[in-house]
C-alpha cells in the first residue's frame, strides 16, 4: 500500500519542535542581506545570483540551477526538462534545496514545487531539506521543510517586513530651470 504524503502546518510543527539544522542560520542571514540590498525587488535571476554570492561568501558549497532527477521505483529515468532547483547548498550530509520566489505572496503551488523536488531527491544518500524564500514587495519570508517518510514537515523561519523606500518625484521642468 502506498504511503500518502501529508503536510504538517506551522502550528503542528511548532508543537512537535522541528529541529532545524544550524546551517540555516547562515542561509537566512544571506537571504536577509539580499532582501535589504534590493528593497524595491528585482528579477528572480538577479536575486538568485546575489544569494549565490552571499552564500559563497559564507563559505558554503552552492550549486545553481540543478536539474531535478526523475526516479521511478528507485530507477533513475533522466531529468525533468522543466524542473531545476534554483540553488542547492551542500553542507555535511545535508542536501538543501533553495527555491526562490519574487512577488506579493507564496501560493500553494510554490510549496508543491519545493515538495516535489524534495521527494525526487529523497532516495539519495543525503538528508533532504528545503527552504522556500519569498522576496516580496513589502516583506521577506522563508519556510523550512524537511522530507520525512510519508510526509513533509514545514515551519516558517522568517517573516521580516521591509522598511518602506521613499520615492521622490520631480517635475522634469525643475531640472531645466
N, C-alpha and C positions, 0 to 999 in steps of 0.2 A: 504494500500500500504506500503510495507516495505521500510524503510529508507536505503539508500546506504551509507556505511561508506566511508568518504573521508579523505584525509590527507592534512594538511597544511604543506608546506615546511618551511625550516628555514627562508627564505626571507619573506614569508607571515606572519609567527609567529612574526617576528621582527616588521613588520608593525603594527600588531594588539596587540603588547605588552602583551605577555602571562605572567601572574603573576605566578611566581614560589614560592611555599611555602618556608619560611625561613629555615625549617629543612634540605633542600637540601644543604645548605652551609656546615653543619656538615657532610653530606653524601659525598659531593665532596672532602672535606678535608680528610676524611678517605680514599677515593679512591686514592688521591694523595700520601698519606703516604704509602699505599700498593704498588703503582707503583714505588715509589722511593726505597722501600725495596727490590723489585725484578726487577732490571733494565734489567736483561737478560731473563726475563719471567719465568713463572712457569706453571705447570698444572693448569687448571681451578679450580680443587678442592682445591688446595693449596691457590690460590688467594681468593677463596670463604671463606675458613677458616680464612685467615688473615683479610679479610674485615669484617667478622662477629665479630672478636675480636676487631678490631678498632672501629666499630660502638658501640659495647657494652661498650668500654672504654669511649665513649662519652655519656653514659647513655641513649642510645636509646634501645627500645624494638625490638629485632630482632628474626625472625623465619627463619629456614633454610630448604630448600627442601620441600616447602609447596605444597601438591597435588593441582592440578588445578581442580575445580569442573566442571562438565558438567551440564548445565542448559538448559532445553528446555521449552520455553514459561513460564519461571518462576518456572518450576518444576525441582528440583534437581534430576539428574539421576545417581549420583555417581561421581567418579573421573576419569580423564584421566590417564590411566596407565602409559603413557609415559611422560605426562606433569607435571613438577614440577617447581615452581618458585624458582630460586636459593636462593635468600634472600628476606625477607619481613620485612620492617620497619613499626611498628605501632606507630603512633605519633598523639596525639589528635584524630581528626576524620579522619585522613589520613591513607590509606592503600597504601603503596609504594612498588611496585614490583621492585626488582633489578635483572636484567638479565645480567649476566657476560659473556664476550667472551674473548678469548685469540687468537691472530693471527695477521695477517697483516692489515686487514681492516674489517669493518662491511659490511654486504651484506643485500639486501632487505629481505631475509628470516629471518634475525636476528630481524629486525624491526617487521616483520609479526608475529613472535613468541611472542614478547612482547605485541603487539596489541591484539593478540588472548587471551592471559592470562588476559589482562585488560578488554576485552569485557566480558569474563566469570565472572569477579568479579563485573561488573558494576551494577548488580541488588542488590548488598548488600548495607548495610546502610552507609558504609564509602565512602569517596571520593577517587576514584581510580586514582593513579598516577603511573608512571613508570620511570625507569632510565635504559637505555641500556648503559653498560660500556664496552669499549674495552680496554683491557690491551695489547697493541700492542708491536711489536718488537722495534719500534722506537718512538712510541707516545702512549699517553693515551687519549681517548676521551669519553665523556659522553653526551648522548642525553636524554633530559627530555620529557616526554609525559604525557598528561592528557586526560582522557576519557571524552568526552562531547557528548551530544545527537547527533547522526548522524555522528560524526567524531572523529578523534584523532588529537589533536593539539600537535605539537612537535617543539622543538628548541634545538640546540646544546648549551650546557652549558660550556663544557670544551674541549679544544684541547691543550694538552701540549706535546711538544717534549721532549723526554728523552735524557739526556746527554749521549754521546757515552761512553761505557765502554772499556777501553783499555785492550787488551789481549796480554800477552807476552808469546811467545813460546820459550822454551829452548830445546836444543838438549839433549836427555837423557844422553849422554856421558859427558856433562858438570858437572853433579852431581856425576859422578863416579870418576872423577879425583882427 
